[in-house]
Structure formats: structure tokens, C-alpha cells
Amino acid sequence: MYVDNMIYIHAMNDEAPAKEKWQKELGALWPAAKGSLAKVYKPCIRKNCPACARGDKHPAWLLSFTSQGRRKVMYVPLALVPRIRRAVQNGRKIEKHLYRTGPDLIKLYRQTLKTNPNT
């Protein structure tokens, strides 16, 4: 038990710079969202709409995402589109960071073992 605690404490000390860098990089990625933003064209609900009568449809923005294992879609007001677009892009960047974190932690642990094989 004592040896396990020493390894944990040692690993935590070596991770501090990496943790600070990670927090700084991810802190700059606000707002963040997971999903996709799409522009679609739909008929409106008004009767006698001249655009719909011509066969033209009205543009709308939709955010699709997964919630509790189910695919959901929400209408995005035009004024919110730039913010949601940035949030989705930031969410993808965060996801890349997360995929990289596991291998980075293993590499850091292996480096720790090479420099201090007694821990």
C-alpha cells in the first residue's frame, strides 16, 4: 500500500505542468458543444405563402446532438448561429485533446519510470 501511494504522489507531481497546459488550452475553448450545425430549407406553416407556393423553401439552422443515447434536433435562431458554430468547432477541438490525453499520460508515466525506476 505504501509503494502505491508513493507512485501516485510522484506521478501527480510530474503531471502538474501538463495539467496546467491542458487547462489553459481548454479554458480558451469556451463556448463548447458537441453536435453538428446544419442549414436546411423547409416549407413554412403559413397558408398562401408566396415563396412556398413557388416551391421555394425557407432557410433554417438546426443543431443535432445526442442526449441520453437518442438523437435530438433543435432549431437555432439566426442570431445564435455564429456562437453555436464556434461552440461546435471548439467541442471538436476539445474532443481531439481528450483523445490525445490517454496516450500522453501513458508516455509521461513511462518517462517517470525511466528516470526513477525505484518508484
Secondary structure, DSSP 8 states (H G I E B T S, - for coil): -HHHHHHHHHHHHHHHHHHHHHHHHHHTS-S---SEEEEEEE--S-TT-HHHHTT--EEEEEEEEEETTEEEEEEE-GGGHHHHHHHHHHHHHHHHHHHHHHHHHHHHHHHHHHH-TT-
